[in-house]
């Protein structure tokens, strides 16, 4: 395997790891989150993740069970922020169900990594294609993150509350960029490797 192929495989692996880290955000790991909302008296912080959320109190955390979709509007109201309209609350709940895209993207990236690791020559093109699909899922997840959590953050701030994006949203941004570069690097390396083989064959036939 040539050096560029090593680079492409490494980039796919890096993108996979980043998506896995984002996928195990709150409630699995409270410190990895997409949005942090502070309660009115700043006594606790609500950390929202892909499959639930955690309420971080001094000395202890209280987290929801892990599951696809959660009622983020209800928790925002519970911490003293003005309630969303019913239609908006239903919409936000639907968007939280789409957060499963992070796990799907991580799974596709894992498939791309295994293909790149085990492939030879033309197989890298397939690995590149799968890596690009993982990039599309990661991009869709990133857009969803900013739409969902950006909307909640704006609502909290409009009510004079305190909210900020967490580290996980930037992790997904990094994963999206890395997977895009990985798909290009793997494809390009495969093409250049084929050209080198053809050139070597031509020289051998000449001699």
C-alpha positions in Angstrom: 0.0 0.0 0.0 1.3 3.4 -0.9 1.7 6.4 1.4 -1.4 8.2 0.0 -3.5 5.1 0.6 -2.3 5.0 4.2 -3.3 8.6 4.6 -6.8 8.0 3.1 -7.4 5.0 5.4 -6.2 7.0 8.4 -8.6 9.8 7.6 -11.5 7.4 7.3 -10.5 6.0 10.7 -10.2 9.5 12.2 -13.7 10.5 10.9 -15.2 7.3 12.3 -13.7 7.9 15.7 -14.9 11.4 15.8 -18.5 10.3 15.0 -18.3 7.6 17.6 -17.3 10.2 20.2 -20.2 12.4 19.2 -22.5 9.4 19.3 -21.7 8.6 22.9 -22.7 12.1 24.0 -25.2 12.7 26.8 -26.8 10.8 28.3 -24.0 8.2 27.9 -21.2 10.7 28.6 -22.5 14.0 30.0 -19.4 16.0 29.4 -19.8 15.3 25.6 -22.8 17.4 24.6 -24.3 19.5 21.8 -26.0 22.1 23.9 -25.6 23.4 27.4 -28.4 25.2 29.1 -28.0 26.7 32.5 -30.9 26.9 34.9 -32.1 30.3 36.1 -30.1 30.3 39.3 -27.1 28.6 37.6 -27.3 25.8 40.2 -27.3 23.1 37.5 -26.7 22.6 33.8 -28.6 20.6 31.3 -26.4 18.8 28.7 -28.2 17.7 25.6 -26.9 14.8 23.5 -28.0 12.5 20.6 -30.0 10.0 22.6 -31.1 12.0 25.7 -29.8 14.6 28.1 -28.3 15.0 31.6 -28.9 17.4 34.4 -25.6 18.2 36.0 -26.0 19.2 39.6 -23.2 19.9 42.1 -21.8 16.5 43.0 -24.1 14.4 40.8 -25.7 13.9 37.4 -29.2 12.8 36.6 -29.6 11.4 33.0 -32.5 10.2 30.9 -32.6 6.7 29.6 -30.9 6.3 26.2 -33.4 6.3 23.4 -34.2 7.7 19.9 -35.9 11.0 20.3 -36.7 13.0 23.4 -38.8 16.0 24.4 -36.3 18.7 24.5 -39.0 21.4 24.8 -40.3 19.9 28.0 -36.9 20.1 29.7 -36.3 23.7 28.5 -39.6 24.6 30.1 -38.7 22.7 33.3 -35.6 24.8 33.8 -37.6 28.0 33.9 -37.6 29.1 30.2 -40.8 30.2 28.5 -42.5 27.3 26.8 -42.3 26.6 23.1 -45.6 26.6 21.1 -47.2 23.2 20.8 -46.3 23.0 17.1 -42.7 24.0 17.7 -42.4 21.5 20.6 -43.6 18.7 18.3 -41.3 19.8 15.6 -38.3 19.8 17.9 -39.2 16.3 19.2 -39.2 15.1 15.6 -35.8 16.6 15.0 -34.3 14.8 18.0 -35.3 11.5 16.4 -33.1 12.4 13.5 -30.1 12.6 15.8 -29.7 8.9 15.1 -27.9 10.0 12.0 -24.7 10.4 14.0 -24.7 6.6 14.9 -25.6 5.7 11.3 -22.8 7.8 10.0 -20.4 6.3 12.4 -21.4 2.8 11.3 -21.0 3.6 7.6 -17.6 5.1 8.3 -16.6 1.9 10.1 -17.6 -0.1 7.0 -15.5 2.3 4.8 -12.5 1.9 7.1 -12.7 -1.9 7.0 -13.0 -1.9 3.2 -10.0 0.4 3.0 -8.1 -1.7 5.4 -8.8 -5.0 3.6 -9.0 -3.8 0.0 -6.4 -4.0 -2.8 -6.3 -1.7 -5.8 -9.8 -1.2 -7.2 -11.3 -1.9 -3.8 -10.1 1.5 -2.6 -12.6 3.1 -5.0 -15.4 1.3 -3.2 -14.0 2.4 0.1 -13.9 5.9 -1.2 -17.5 5.7 -2.3 -18.6 4.4 1.1 -16.5 7.1 2.9 -18.4 9.7 0.8 -21.7 8.3 1.9 -20.5 8.5 5.5 -19.6 12.1 4.7 -23.1 12.8 3.5 -24.7 11.3 6.6 -22.3 13.3 8.8 -23.1 16.5 6.8 -26.9 15.8 7.3 -26.3 15.3 11.0 -24.3 18.5 11.3 -27.0 20.5 9.6 -29.6 18.9 11.9 -27.5 19.8 14.9 -27.3 23.5 14.0 -31.0 23.7 13.1 -32.2 21.9 16.3 -29.8 23.1 18.9 -29.4 26.5 17.3 -33.2 27.0 17.5 -33.2 26.0 21.2 -30.3 28.2 22.0 -31.9 31.2 20.4 -35.1 30.6 22.3 -33.3 30.3 25.6 -31.3 33.5 24.9 -34.4 35.4 23.8 -35.8 34.6 27.2 -32.6 36.0 28.9 -31.4 32.5 29.6 -27.9 31.1 29.2 -27.2 28.5 26.5 -24.2 27.6 24.4 -23.1 25.0 21.9 -21.3 22.1 23.5 -18.1 20.3 22.3 -19.9 17.6 20.4 -21.2 19.9 17.6 -17.7 20.9 16.8 -16.6 17.2 16.8 -19.2 16.5 14.2 -18.0 19.4 12.1 -14.4 18.0 12.3 -15.7 14.5 11.3 -17.6 15.9 8.3 -14.5 17.7 7.0 -12.2 14.7 7.7 -14.6 12.2 5.9 -14.8 14.5 2.9 -11.0 14.7 2.6 -10.8 10.9 3.2 -13.1 10.1 0.3 -11.0 12.3 -2.0 -7.6 11.0 -0.7 -8.6 7.4 -1.0 -10.0 7.8 -4.5 -7.0 9.9 -5.7 -4.5 7.5 -4.3 -6.1 4.6 -6.1 -6.0 6.4 -9.4 -2.4 7.5 -9.0 -1.4 4.0 -8.0 -3.0 2.5 -11.1 -1.1 5.1 -13.3 2.2 4.1 -11.6 1.5 0.4 -12.3 0.8 1.1 -15.9 3.9 3.2 -16.2 6.0 0.5 -14.7 4.5 -2.1 -17.0 5.2 0.1 -20.0 8.8 0.6 -19.0 9.2 -3.2 -18.5 7.8 -4.0 -21.9 10.2 -1.4 -23.5 13.2 -3.1 -22.0 
